[in-house]
Amino acid sequence: MGATVLVGSQWGDEGKGKIVDLISKEYDVVARYQGGANAGHTVEIGDKKYVLHLIPSGILREKVVCVIGNGVVIDPTALLEEIDLLKKNNIDVDGRLFISHNAHLIMPYHKLLDSISESGDVKIGTTGRGIGPCYIDKYGRKGIRIVDLLDRVELEKKIRTNLKEKNEFLQKIHGHEGLDVEAIVKEYLEFDQIIDKYIKDAPAYLNRALDEGKSVLLEGAQGTFLDIDHGTYPFVTSSNPTSGGACTGSGIAPTRIDSVIGIVKAYTTRVGNGPFPTELLDEDGNKLREFGAEFGATTGRPRRCGWFDAYLLSYSRMINGITSVALTKLDVLSNFKQIKVCVAYEINGKRLKSFPTNVNQLNSVTPVYETLDGWNTDISNCESYDDLPAKTLDYLDFISRHSGIKINIISVGPKRKQTFFVDQ
């Protein structure tokens, strides 16, 4: 049996947490493979809402084991708060949560450097949670990993070495007084005592699970167009949310991947700066934001909203090798008499043959729209594909044909029960 990869197919915030929660009941193990606490996955079960930032939302299924892979960067404070939140809601994580020994740790200086970088003239629009600076240290071979927690002498030595360099930079370049070395050493040594029982050789564990015939779901954070290599650079995250990142971020080989599920919102949103061809800066954009409750689960920031971009999704399908799609927030479009879909990009009247990831070029494109009739009726109580209005089915068929995707799951509301599989 092989593994399944689940990816965000737009700019993130597609509803990955809800879909992972839905389908994880069919899996033995759910593993997160990249990103950090800048990603928030929201799941509503009954009258309770859970917002998870680091721990896979599969943890809400009592028989599922969850793994935080080596490609994730971990903020100790955020992780411990999340574990505590789950325990307070009677969700036991002991024996069900493991953390890769090779995952890197976010340090206080990473958060400070992130905030300073966003105060300059060029703003990427990060969450300020230290994700980028942590990845910089990782690739600069200066990072501190979970495995370093197991050797207190070496851990203290690495923290002191890094802080000496960071404090010198902060003081001389930014006029900052620097950070307290002793306090940080103490904090991370205390974290070590708490976290030891969760540490695991994650690649060995995941591959052994596959060898034993168990099912594994690999969960990404953010979205395809925030990928450091394939996104709208430099307005991207610092890791690879695309399906390729699932292998390096978990230690599972490409030959063990059976399928790739793309999570797609029924319209398009983006958080932070960067190009967004179908963005709506009018009443329709405000309606999408209002009816879709488009505010970040992690930061509370309002999301930029726009019409569905089939051209963008077709590129995502190619990069990720998407084999099926879960479409979320279809109910939000019930409030529109007419709905537009972008089917191509033009520059100076000429249609592009491929998706441009160059920011200047992407900022210059004109989206080519086709207009469809809306269905103007509440679909949040629909329980199957056949329950949907004819014009809703027309919309689904249209975006499927123009994106080259097959829709297998449809969500018509935030709750677990407001989701159904498509049997066509």
Secondary structure, DSSP 8 states (H G I E B T S, - for coil): --EEEEEE-SSS-SSHHHHHHHHGGG-SEEEE-SB-TT--EEEEETTEEEEESSS-GGGGSTT-EEEE-TTBEE-HHHHHHHHHHHHHTT---TTTEEEETT-EE--HHHHHHHHHHTTSSS-----SSSHHHHHHHHHTT---BGGGGG-HHHHHHHHHHHHHHHHHHHHHHH------HHHHHHHHHHHHHHHGGGEE-HHHHHHHHHHTT--EEEE--S-GGG-TTTSSTTSS-SS--SHHHHHHTTT--GGGEEEEEEEEESSEEE-SSS--TTB--SHHHHHHHHHTT-B-TTT--B-EEE-EEHHHHHHHHHHHT--EEEEE-GGGGGG-SEEEEEEEEEETTEE-SS----HHHHHH-EEEEEEEE---S--TT--SGGGS-HHHHHHHHHHHHHHT--EEEEE-SSBTTSEEE---
